Amino acid sequence: MNTFDQMVDRGHEQVSFHQDPDTGLRAIIAVHSTVLGPGFGGARRWYYATEADALYDVLRLSEGMTYKAAAANLPMGGGKAVVLLPKLDYRATEAEARALGRCVQALGGRYISAEDVGLSPQYVDWMAQETTWVTGGIDHCPGGDPSPHTAQGVVNAMRAALTHVGRDADFSGVTVAIQGAGNVGSNIARILTGLGAKVLIADIADVRVKRVVDECGATPVEHEDILTTPCDILAPCALGGVIDATIIPKLRCPIICGGANNILDDYDEDGVALMASNIVYVPDFIANAGGVIELAGVYLDLSPDDRAQRIAEIETTALQVLRDAESASSTYMAAVSYAKRRIDEAAKPRVTAG
């Protein structure tokens, strides 16, 4: 399927390809929807085996951002950027970041960037020297690290899932298996252990696992076993596509609720398969919206109390989606319908008096 066909299939408004000869930067920026406001979403630095893989990722991520912003009741649309690295662990530089900032600036505000995988507040600050359309830095634009807020939103969504299955939502005696000990996964571990949960942790990097074990008293699990280990809640917090037709029959959990984007490999088939397996899945764009709420809220000049309240409301939204799913094909489709209702309502013509 060519690029235009993929755009039409997913409903994208704009996809732009950028390159900078001085730094070697290669980036793709996708704007999915600006119905509710400018497309908002972080930039991701990653090594992709092919350009097609990068395009698939940015299209999928930007579409999810549209639904995430809408479900969180933010006046923002969905967008995303990916930087195609020439090799794994390619060092980020100020020159590259500033080149990406110029790419964002060229879109004139249709896309507002922020931090995602492979970026840091420092990188965002470098971008902010070239564009006003970015948030999440420290010195040149406000926001900072969004991961603690993402983690809190995921924990709030876990509460909704526990309530939905008829369990107490205080986490006492609850076992949570976290795949990924990065910024979001480690923050979830800290929150949950503080609430009395037993946390199992795995990551491809042993040093990150050791840090969480030392800080939180979590129990380490081999990376290849974490998805199928017995637990009350499975929390994928690494990259997407980890729940697929191969792994679903092997799952040993009643709930999936994590911080990663695009947890399901196939939205439709995997969502239906989880429901048929009596596994409650909280769609990721509902559960992991806390970081977006924080950074978009800072950009929109919302007060700290307002931002905190919106993150707290993730629990209510998640519970509503899970209830809606009782008459839908899957919780994912129920969540998309929930988000689209807000988008459709905003797109209706306004009738003025007189």
Residue pairs with C-beta under 8 A, 6 or more apart in sequence:
1 9
3 15
3 55
6 12
6 55
6 56
6 59
7 15
7 59
10 32
10 59
10 60
10 63
11 32
11 33
11 63
12 30
12 31
12 32
12 59
12 62
12 63
13 31
13 32
13 33
13 34
13 39
14 30
14 31
14 107
14 110
15 28
15 29
15 30
15 31
15 55
15 58
15 59
16 28
16 29
16 30
16 103
16 107
17 26
17 27
17 28
18 25
18 26
18 27
18 28
18 29
18 100
18 103
18 106
19 25
19 26
19 27
20 96
20 99
20 102
20 103
22 95
22 99
23 93
23 95
23 96
23 99
24 86
24 96
25 83
25 96
25 99
25 100
25 103
26 83
26 84
27 43
27 81
27 82
27 83
27 84
27 100
27 103
28 54
28 55
28 58
28 81
28 82
28 84
29 58
29 79
29 80
29 81
29 103
29 104
29 107
29 111
30 58
30 59
30 61
30 62
30 79
30 80
30 81
31 39
31 62
31 77
31 78
31 79
31 107
31 110
31 111
32 39
32 59
32 62
32 63
32 65
32 66
32 77
32 78
32 79
32 80
33 39
33 66
33 77
33 78
33 343
34 77
34 110
35 77
35 343
35 346
35 347
36 69
36 70
36 74
36 75
36 76
36 77
36 342
36 343
36 346
37 69
37 74
37 75
37 76
37 77
38 76
38 77
38 79
38 109
38 110
38 111
38 112
38 133
39 62
39 65
39 66
39 76
39 77
39 78
39 79
39 80
39 110
39 111
39 112
40 65
40 69
40 74
40 76
40 77
40 78
40 79
40 111
40 112
40 114
40 292
40 296
40 299
41 61
41 62
41 65
41 78
41 79
41 80
41 81
41 111
41 112
41 113
41 114
41 116
41 292
42 80
42 81
42 113
42 114
42 115
42 116
42 117
42 119
42 136
43 80
43 81
43 82
43 83
43 100
43 104
43 113
43 114
43 115
43 116
43 119
43 127
44 57
44 58
44 61
44 80
44 81
44 82
44 83
44 116
44 117
44 118
44 119
45 82
45 83
45 85
45 90
45 92
45 117
45 118
45 119
46 54
46 57
46 82
46 83
46 84
46 85
46 117
46 118
47 84
47 85
47 86
47 87
47 88
47 90
48 54
48 57
48 82
48 84
48 85
51 84
54 82
54 84
57 82
58 80
58 81
58 82
60 240
60 262
61 80
61 82
61 261
61 262
62 78
62 79
62 80
63 78
64 78
64 261
64 262
64 284
64 285
65 77
65 78
65 79
65 80
65 285
65 292
66 77
66 78
66 339
66 343
67 78
67 285
67 335
67 336
67 339
67 340
68 78
68 285
68 286
68 288
68 289
68 292
68 339
69 76
69 77
69 78
69 289
69 292
69 296
70 339
70 340
70 342
70 343
71 285
71 286
71 289
71 317
71 321
71 335
71 338
71 339
71 342
72 289
72 292
72 293
72 310
72 314
72 317
73 310
73 313
73 342
74 292
74 293
74 296
74 297
74 300
74 310
75 300
76 112
76 292
76 296
79 110
79 111
79 112
79 113
80 116
81 100
81 103
81 104
81 111
81 113
83 96
83 100
83 118
85 118
92 118
92 119
92 120
92 123
94 126
97 123
97 124
97 126
97 127
98 126
98 127
98 129
98 130
99 130
100 113
100 127
101 126
101 127
101 128
101 129
101 130
101 131
101 134
102 130
102 131
104 111
104 112
104 113
104 127
104 130
104 131
104 133
104 134
105 130
105 131
105 132
105 133
107 133
109 132
109 133
111 133
112 133
112 134
112 135
112 296
112 299
113 124
113 127
113 131
113 133
113 134
113 135
114 124
114 134
114 135
114 136
114 143
114 146
114 292
114 295
115 121
115 123
115 124
115 136
115 143
115 145
115 146
115 295
117 239
121 136
121 137
121 138
121 143
121 144
121 145
122 137
122 138
124 134
124 135
124 136
124 137
124 141
124 143
125 137
125 138
125 139
125 140
125 141
126 140
127 134
127 137
128 134
128 137
128 140
128 141
129 140
134 141
135 141
135 142
135 143
135 295
135 296
135 298
135 299
136 143
136 144
136 145
136 146
136 295
137 143
137 144
138 144
142 298
143 294
143 295
143 298
143 299
145 183
146 290
146 291
146 292
146 294
146 295
147 182
147 183
147 184
147 187
147 291
148 187
149 290
149 291
149 293
149 294
149 307
149 311
150 184
150 187
150 259
150 288
150 289
150 290
150 291
150 292
151 184
151 187
151 188
151 190
151 191
151 259
151 290
152 187
152 191
152 290
152 311
153 287
153 288
153 289
153 290
153 291
153 293
153 311
153 314
154 184
154 188
154 235
154 237
154 257
154 258
154 259
154 287
154 288
154 290
155 188
155 191
155 192
155 195
156 290
156 311
156 312
156 314
156 315
156 318
157 257
157 282
157 286
157 287
157 314
157 315
157 318
158 169
158 171
158 176
158 233
158 235
158 255
158 257
158 282
158 287
159 169
159 171
159 315
160 169
160 282
160 314
160 315
160 316
160 317
160 318
160 319
160 322
161 233
161 255
161 257
161 280
161 282
161 318
161 322
162 168
162 169
162 171
162 174
162 232
162 233
162 255
163 169
163 319
164 280
164 319
164 322
164 323
165 254
165 255
165 280
167 174
167 232
170 195
170 196
171 192
171 195
171 196
171 197
172 195
172 196
172 197
173 196
173 197
173 198
174 192
174 196
174 197
174 198
174 232
174 233
175 197
175 198
175 199
175 200
175 230
175 231
175 232
175 233
176 188
176 192
176 197
176 198
176 199
176 200
176 231
176 232
176 233
176 234
176 235
177 199
177 200
177 201
177 202
177 221
177 226
177 227
177 229
177 231
177 233
177 234
177 235
177 253
178 185
178 188
178 189
178 199
178 200
178 201
178 202
178 218
178 226
178 235
178 237
178 258
179 185
179 202
179 203
179 223
179 226
179 227
179 234
179 235
179 236
179 237
179 238
179 242
179 258
179 260
180 202
180 203
180 236
180 237
180 238
180 259
180 260
181 189
181 201
181 202
181 203
181 205
181 208
181 209
181 211
181 212
182 203
182 208
182 237
182 238
184 237
184 259
184 288
184 291
185 201
185 203
185 212
185 235
185 237
185 238
185 259
186 208
186 211
186 212
186 215
186 216
188 235
188 237
188 259
189 199
189 201
189 212
189 215
189 216
189 218
190 215
190 216
192 199
193 199
193 216
193 217
193 218
198 219
199 212
199 216
199 217
199 218
199 219
200 218
200 219
200 220
200 221
200 226
200 229
200 231
201 209
201 212
201 213
201 218
201 219
201 220
201 221
201 226
202 209
202 220
202 221
202 222
202 223
202 225
202 226
203 209
203 223
203 238
204 223
204 238
209 220
210 220
212 218
213 219
213 220
221 229
227 234
227 236
227 242
227 243
227 247
227 250
227 251
228 247
228 250
228 251
228 252
229 252
230 252
230 253
231 252
231 253
232 253
232 254
232 255
233 253
233 254
233 255
233 256
233 257
234 251
234 253
234 255
234 256
234 257
234 258
235 256
235 257
235 258
235 259
236 242
236 243
236 256
236 258
236 259
236 260
236 263
237 258
237 259
237 260
238 260
239 260
240 260
240 261
240 262
240 263
240 264
240 265
240 284
241 262
241 263
241 264
241 265
242 260
242 263
242 265
243 251
243 256
243 263
243 264
243 265
243 270
243 274
243 281
244 264
244 265
244 266
244 270
245 265
245 266
245 269
245 270
245 273
248 270
248 273
248 274
248 277
248 279
249 277
251 277
251 279
253 279
254 278
254 279
254 280
255 279
255 280
255 281
255 282
256 263
256 274
256 279
256 280
256 281
256 282
257 281
257 282
257 287
258 284
258 287
258 288
259 284
259 287
259 288
260 284
260 288
261 284
261 285
261 288
262 284
263 281
263 284
264 270
264 271
264 274
264 281
264 332
267 332
268 329
268 330
268 332
268 333
271 281
271 329
271 330
271 331
271 332
271 333
272 329
272 330
274 280
274 281
274 330
274 331
275 281
275 325
275 329
275 330
275 331
280 322
280 331
281 330
281 331
281 332
282 318
282 321
282 322
282 331
283 321
283 331
283 332
283 334
283 335
283 336
285 335
285 339
286 314
286 317
286 318
286 321
286 335
287 314
287 318
289 311
289 314
290 311
290 314
293 307
293 310
293 311
293 314
294 307
294 311
297 306
297 307
297 310
298 307
302 310
317 338
320 338
321 331
321 334
321 335
321 338
322 331
322 334
324 334
324 337
324 338
325 331
325 333
325 334
325 335
328 334
328 337
